[in-house]
Every structure is written in structure tokens, then in C-alpha cells.
Amino acid sequence: MSVKVRYFASLKDSIGRSEDLVDVNGIVTVAEIWAMANANRPMPDNILAAVNMEYVDIEHSVQNGDEVAFFPPVTGG
């Protein structure tokens, strides 16, 4: 199973890359995808996540071929 992981805005800058490709077996959650792609970096508490361009909870299940995106919190002025 292969999942594309994308990072946006300041999160992309702090991680130092815009995307990863993660190979996993079985059903995994968004939180587990983060851990697989970022083994030495804890997931920020206030992170936003999307699967296939729809916002989801970090416990949402991820399937083969999905795209998981991580965003910092959005603020406006």
C-alpha cells in the first residue's frame, strides 16, 4: 500500500520537504501516517489533516492510493 503525504505552508518549511511517499501494510490512521513519515518529529497538537482533499480527524483511516495532507492551523486577519 502506498500513500502520498503532502505538507503545506510553514509546516513544509519546518519539515524541509513538501511530500513523502509512505509504504504501509493494512489499514492505518492519519496519525500513523505522520509517525511513519516523520519518525523523529512529534505531530503538532494543532495540525489540520485532509485525506483526498477533505478535512478529517487524525484517527481517520487511510487506504491504498490516498493522499494525506498536513496543514498548520489557518489564521486570518
One Martini backbone bead per residue (centre of mass of N, CA, C, O) as a GRO file, in nm:
protein
   77
    1MET     BB    1   0.096   0.036   0.023
    2SER     BB    2   0.036   0.372  -0.098
    3VAL     BB    3   0.115   0.704   0.036
    4LYS     BB    4   0.060   1.038  -0.002
    5VAL     BB    5   0.252   1.309   0.139
    6ARG     BB    6   0.162   1.644   0.242
    7TYR     BB    7   0.302   1.979   0.279
    8PHE     BB    8   0.218   2.301   0.426
    9ALA     BB    9   0.362   2.582   0.451
   10SER     BB   10   0.530   2.601   0.745
   11LEU     BB   11   0.554   2.294   0.757
   12LYS     BB   12   0.733   2.257   0.511
   13ASP     BB   13   0.968   2.430   0.621
   14SER     BB   14   1.025   2.269   0.890
   15ILE     BB   15   1.073   1.988   0.743
   16GLY     BB   16   1.201   2.024   0.428
   17ARG     BB   17   0.934   1.932   0.271
   18SER     BB   18   0.645   1.844   0.058
   19GLU     BB   19   0.696   1.519   0.036
   20ASP     BB   20   0.575   1.175   0.057
   21LEU     BB   21   0.627   0.813   0.045
   22VAL     BB   22   0.419   0.559   0.189
   23ASP     BB   23   0.467   0.233   0.307
   24VAL     BB   24   0.195   0.005   0.376
   25ASN     BB   25   0.017  -0.226   0.592
   26GLY     BB   26  -0.291  -0.189   0.588
   27ILE     BB   27  -0.460  -0.020   0.826
   28VAL     BB   28  -0.447   0.334   0.873
   29THR     BB   29  -0.377   0.636   1.011
   30VAL     BB   30  -0.296   0.956   1.005
   31ALA     BB   31  -0.108   0.941   1.253
   32GLU     BB   32   0.062   0.702   1.139
   33ILE     BB   33   0.165   0.845   0.891
   34TRP     BB   34   0.324   1.059   1.035
   35ALA     BB   35   0.514   0.863   1.190
   36MET     BB   36   0.639   0.732   0.931
   37ALA     BB   37   0.740   1.015   0.799
   38ASN     BB   38   0.816   1.131   1.122
   39ALA     BB   39   0.995   0.976   1.348
   40ASN     BB   40   1.146   1.252   1.493
   41ARG     BB   41   0.845   1.393   1.485
   42PRO     BB   42   0.606   1.542   1.632
   43MET     BB   43   0.285   1.608   1.628
   44PRO     BB   44   0.111   1.867   1.617
   45ASP     BB   45  -0.163   1.961   1.799
   46ASN     BB   46  -0.286   2.180   1.559
   47ILE     BB   47  -0.327   2.004   1.324
   48LEU     BB   48  -0.415   1.958   0.988
   49ALA     BB   49  -0.622   1.725   0.795
   50ALA     BB   50  -0.621   1.540   0.477
   51VAL     BB   51  -0.827   1.332   0.259
   52ASN     BB   52  -0.871   1.387  -0.049
   53MET     BB   53  -0.952   1.702   0.020
   54GLU     BB   54  -1.058   1.619   0.321
   55TYR     BB   55  -1.130   1.686   0.620
   56VAL     BB   56  -0.982   1.523   0.913
   57ASP     BB   57  -0.918   1.312   1.144
   58ILE     BB   58  -0.640   1.146   1.283
   59GLU     BB   59  -0.829   0.863   1.293
   60HIS     BB   60  -0.843   0.827   1.007
   61SER     BB   61  -0.861   0.624   0.746
   62VAL     BB   62  -0.622   0.470   0.526
   63GLN     BB   63  -0.568   0.411   0.181
   64ASN     BB   64  -0.485   0.303  -0.101
   65GLY     BB   65  -0.390   0.601  -0.282
   66ASP     BB   66  -0.390   0.812  -0.090
   67GLU     BB   67  -0.405   1.156   0.022
   68VAL     BB   68  -0.204   1.325   0.261
   69ALA     BB   69  -0.260   1.628   0.445
   70PHE     BB   70  -0.068   1.896   0.599
   71PHE     BB   71  -0.157   2.167   0.831
   72PRO     BB   72  -0.158   2.449   0.956
   73PRO     BB   73  -0.308   2.669   1.111
   74VAL     BB   74  -0.561   2.892   1.033
   75THR     BB   75  -0.528   3.242   0.974
   76GLY     BB   76  -0.666   3.567   1.017
   77GLY     BB   77  -0.724   3.946   0.950
   0.00000   0.00000   0.00000
